[in-house]
Amino acid sequence: MNTETGHQLPRIGSKAPNFKAETTKGTISLNDYQGKWFVLFSHPADFTPVCTTEFVAFQEVYPELREEGVELLGLSVDSVASHLAWIRSIEKTFNIEIEFPLVADSDKKVAISYGMIMPEESQTETSRAVFIIDDNQIVRAIIYYPLTTGRNMKEIVRLVKALKTTDNHGTPTPANWESGDKVLVSPPKTHEEMKKRASQNDIECLNWYLCEKSID
Ligand code: BEZ
């Protein structure tokens, strides 16, 4: 529960809160992502060192995310003018164009409804939150990092790919799974299913509840 608004904060499996906001690419609302996956992430402030390294890194993985059909949407409480100046500075310093939009959440409306502000850490800045939202506008995964630690983009891409693999094949993925690795088989729910496993030659089992298979 958000104590300021009384709203339920997004949780894995819940509908993403609606928003309509000004961004570096014009007005964008949740509805614009209807039928598309997207990653909504917040950063504390423009023109700060960790955030700058993150923006370069987000841009570097953006083509790979787009290949997966996944969009990126950044957010902080800074203005559009600040975002534009910062993006230009990043482009000049690193010779890299920031192609994804950046929300100017000056009134903190989106940040509050998504629970991106951790008042014990900062009352004024958004922490480093990541929401992976699917094509049905359901929140599929949430990651939070503190102000002082830059995020691992490879993990965000890995998580997106793992979620999509689970959707496409109906299978969970193991620790440290990467695209192309074997996936897990959900454990049997009945005695009959458990016995059937012994005769299945498309799966490899370490024991009755821990089996893996290839999906290529
Ligand atoms: C940074 O991006 O460097 C940063 C931003 C806010 C607080 C601490 C670090």
Residues whose N, C-alpha, C, O or C-beta is under 5 A from the ligand:
A	BS01	BEZ	P44 T48 P49 V50 C51 L147 T148
